[in-house]
Amino acid sequence: MDVKNHRKQLAEYLTNKQKQTTVRVPASRKTAVKTYARRLKTATIYDLPNEIILKIFGYLSIGELLSVAQVCHLWHLLSSDNLLWKPLLQSCVPSQVGSQQLGDLKSSNLKSSFMQRCIEMRNKRILKLLKKNNPYTGVIHCKDVENAFKFGGISWQIVMTDTSGNEHCLQHQDISYHLMSVSVRWFSLKMIPANNVKKLSLYSCNPLFHDSKTGKVVSNGPYQRSLLYSMDHKLSSALDKLKPVGTDENLKVFALEDGITIGVWKEGGEIAFIAIAAGLPGLVKKCIMGTASKMYQSPKEKSLACLPESTYGLYGYSCTIQLRTMKQEIWDQQFTNVECPNSDI
């Protein structure tokens, strides 16, 4: 019995001793430990020094640098650092980069200055392709315009803003080049109803960078938008004032200003397609020299002194007539030495 009592007393002693030596952590200390643990779990790239982030950004392409610049104010500043842009832009426009042109890295903004130079070089190369004039129409040859669009990688974009302020962007589905115009179409099964469009804008999308060796557009690179057309009032109010130029059991077609045609489904009122027939004169300059908020305005040409006054009519003129669809030419005819007295105009 003495042995059993001794063991019982020893167990009780050890239990009490363990309770006395247990460290009790204050509640405030526990909260601090949990907060610190949470911070360790939620550490992000923003906790890195700026030098490390710059090192990471050094592995990005030009398009990726422009994308990360939109994340936050810090990334915008870091991604615009001259140390990042100097080697990238030297590879894109080596002929424009020199020790004298770079100047002091601390005082110059290489990002904006070289992007502007890339735009100027792109426009110069594209405009060089527009050399020939059609002998019948007197305007730039349609083949040259097609080559300029393909070389520049120019695409067309329609932006529809709904009544809630949301933008619906759609790239063009097809484009056709004709004797005196270019036809572009947009169509989709997910078009919004015409009465829900409060603003309609048409842009050309022009890639900024071309490969210095091949001259081809840099894939997945940034592009510049040029405004070609804008309707700042509700589309349905404009269509209500117009009579359809064509209709059948399913569709109504309306002709707006500036060569724009819109098809609307009778059932549901959704937009079926949007098309534009843009004239060739000045079209390439409108696409590459405008801005996202302002259309390019060509300088007014001086009238030729040799043109006859309106009182005499037309003499020695040429006339070109073409009948076509959006994609196919049906008939065209050129008439030379057209004469028309003023009384018959």
URSUL-V208434 format. One record per pair of residues at least 12 apart in sequence whose C-alpha atoms are under 10 Angstrom apart, sorted by the first residue. I is the first residue (numbers start at 1). GAP is how many residues later the second one is. Records with the same first field share a line. If there is no record, write none. Layout:
I = GAP, GAP
This chain:
46 = 28, 29
50 = 24, 25, 28
51 = 27
53 = 22, 25, 26
54 = 21, 24, 25, 27, 29, 30
55 = 29
57 = 18, 21, 22, 24, 27
58 = 21, 25, 26, 27, 29, 30
59 = 25
60 = 19, 24, 28
61 = 23, 24, 27, 159, 160
62 = 17, 22, 23, 26, 27, 30, 49, 147, 156, 158, 159, 160
63 = 145, 146, 155, 156, 157, 158, 159, 160
64 = 15, 156, 157, 158
65 = 13, 14, 15, 19, 20, 157
66 = 13, 14, 45, 155, 156
67 = 12, 155
79 = 32
80 = 29, 30, 31, 32
81 = 24, 25, 28, 29, 30
82 = 20, 22, 23, 24, 25, 26, 27, 28, 29
83 = 22, 23, 27
84 = 26, 27
85 = 24, 25, 26, 27, 29
86 = 16, 19, 24, 25, 28
88 = 23
89 = 21, 22, 25, 26, 29, 120
90 = 24, 122
91 = 120, 121, 122
92 = 22, 26, 117, 118, 119, 120, 121, 126
93 = 21, 22, 24, 25, 28, 116, 117, 118, 119, 120
94 = 118
95 = 117
96 = 18, 21, 22, 25
97 = 17
102 = 12
115 = 93, 94
116 = 92
117 = 91
118 = 90, 91, 92
119 = 87, 88, 89, 90, 91, 105, 169, 170
120 = 88, 168, 169
121 = 87, 88, 89
122 = 29, 30, 84, 85, 86, 87, 88, 93, 95, 166
123 = 25, 29, 83, 85, 161, 162, 165, 166
125 = 23, 26, 27, 90
126 = 18, 19, 21, 22, 23, 24, 25, 26, 158, 159, 162
127 = 17, 18, 21, 25, 157, 158, 161
128 = 16, 20
129 = 14, 15, 16, 17, 18, 19, 20, 22
130 = 12, 13, 14, 15, 16, 17, 18, 154
131 = 13, 14
132 = 12, 13
134 = 45, 46
135 = 183
136 = 43, 182, 183, 184, 197, 198, 199, 200
137 = 42, 43, 181, 182, 183, 184, 197
138 = 42, 143, 180
139 = 40, 41, 140, 141, 142, 143
140 = 39, 40, 140, 141, 142, 143, 144
141 = 37, 38, 39, 139, 140
142 = 35, 36, 37, 38, 39, 40, 138, 139
143 = 34, 35, 36
145 = 32, 33, 36, 37, 135, 136, 138, 139
146 = 29, 30, 31, 32, 36, 138
148 = 136
149 = 57, 135, 138, 139
150 = 66, 67
151 = 59, 64, 65, 66
152 = 53, 54, 55, 56, 57, 58, 63, 64, 65, 136
153 = 52, 53, 54, 55, 57, 63, 64, 65, 66, 70
154 = 50, 51, 52, 53, 63, 69, 70, 71, 130, 133, 134
155 = 16, 17, 18, 19, 20, 29, 48, 49, 50, 51, 52, 68, 70, 132
156 = 14, 15, 16, 17, 18, 19, 28, 29, 30, 46, 47, 48, 49, 50, 69, 70, 72, 131
157 = 12, 13, 14, 15, 16, 27, 28, 29, 44, 45, 46, 47, 48, 68, 69, 70, 71
158 = 12, 13, 14, 27, 28, 42, 43, 44, 45, 46, 70, 71, 72, 116, 117
159 = 12, 38, 40, 41, 42, 43, 44, 71
160 = 31, 32, 34, 36, 37, 38, 39, 40, 41, 42, 71, 75
161 = 31, 35, 36, 37, 38, 39, 40, 71, 73
162 = 30, 31, 32, 33, 34, 35, 36, 37, 38, 72
163 = 32, 33, 34, 35, 36, 71
164 = 32, 33, 34
165 = 32, 33, 34
166 = 31
167 = 30, 32, 33
168 = 22, 23, 24, 29, 32
169 = 32, 33
170 = 16, 17, 18, 21, 32
171 = 14, 15, 16, 32, 33, 34
172 = 12, 13, 14, 15, 32, 102, 103
173 = 12, 13, 14, 15
174 = 12, 13, 101, 152, 153
175 = 100, 101, 102, 151, 152
176 = 101, 150, 151, 152
177 = 100, 101, 103, 149, 150, 151
178 = 99, 101, 102, 144, 146, 148, 149, 150, 151
179 = 100, 101, 141, 142, 143, 150, 153
180 = 97, 98, 99, 100, 101, 140, 141, 142
181 = 95, 96, 97, 98, 99, 100, 102
182 = 94, 95, 96, 97, 98, 101, 144, 145
183 = 76, 77, 92, 93, 94, 95, 96, 142, 143, 144
184 = 76, 90, 91, 92, 93, 94, 142, 143
185 = 75, 76, 77, 88, 89, 90, 91, 92, 141, 142
186 = 76, 86, 87, 88, 89, 90
187 = 76, 84, 85, 86, 87, 88
188 = 83, 84, 85, 86
189 = 81, 82, 83, 84
190 = 80, 81, 82
191 = 73, 78, 79, 80, 81, 82
192 = 76, 77, 78, 79, 80
193 = 42, 43, 71, 72, 75, 76, 77, 78, 79
194 = 40, 41, 42, 43, 45, 68, 69, 70, 71, 74, 75, 76, 77, 78
195 = 39, 40, 41, 42, 44, 74, 75, 76
196 = 38, 39, 40, 73, 74
197 = 35, 36, 37, 38, 39, 40, 74
198 = 33, 34, 35, 36, 37, 38, 39
199 = 31, 32, 33, 34, 35, 36
200 = 29, 30, 31, 32, 33, 34, 35
201 = 26, 27, 28, 29, 30, 31, 91, 92
202 = 23, 24, 25, 26, 27, 28, 29, 74, 90
203 = 21, 22, 23, 24, 25, 26, 27, 83, 84, 87, 88, 89, 90, 92
204 = 19, 20, 21, 22, 23, 24, 25, 80, 82, 83, 84, 86, 87, 88
205 = 17, 18, 19, 20, 21, 22, 82, 83, 87
206 = 16, 17, 18, 19, 20, 81, 82, 83
207 = 12, 13, 14, 15, 16, 17, 18, 81
208 = 13, 14, 15, 16
209 = 12, 13, 14
224 = 63, 64, 65, 66, 67, 68
225 = 62, 63, 64, 65, 66, 67, 68
226 = 59, 60, 61, 62, 63, 64, 65, 66, 67, 68, 69, 70
227 = 59, 60, 61, 62, 63, 64, 65, 66, 67, 68, 69
228 = 30, 50, 55, 58, 59, 62, 63, 64, 65, 66, 67, 68
229 = 28, 29, 31, 65, 66
230 = 63, 64, 65
236 = 33
238 = 16, 18
239 = 14, 15, 16, 17, 23, 25
240 = 14
242 = 12, 13, 14
243 = 12
244 = 18, 19, 20
245 = 16
246 = 17
247 = 16, 17, 18, 19
248 = 17, 18
249 = 16, 17, 18
250 = 14, 15, 16, 17
251 = 12, 13, 14, 15, 16, 18, 20, 21
252 = 12, 13, 14, 17, 19, 20
253 = 12, 18, 19, 20, 21
254 = 20
255 = 20, 21
256 = 20
257 = 19
258 = 18, 19, 20, 21
259 = 16, 17, 18, 19, 20
260 = 14, 15, 16, 17, 18
261 = 12, 13, 14, 15, 16
262 = 12, 13, 14
263 = 12
275 = 51
276 = 50
277 = 49
282 = 14, 15, 16
283 = 13
285 = 12, 13
286 = 12
309 = 33
310 = 31, 32
311 = 30, 31, 32
312 = 28, 29, 30, 31
313 = 26, 27, 28, 29, 30, 31, 32
314 = 23, 24, 25, 26, 27, 28, 30, 31
315 = 22, 23, 24, 25, 26, 27
316 = 20, 21, 22, 23, 24
317 = 18, 19, 20, 21, 22, 23
318 = 16, 17, 18, 19, 20, 21
319 = 14, 15, 16, 17, 18, 19
320 = 12, 13, 14, 15, 16
321 = 12, 13, 14
322 = 12
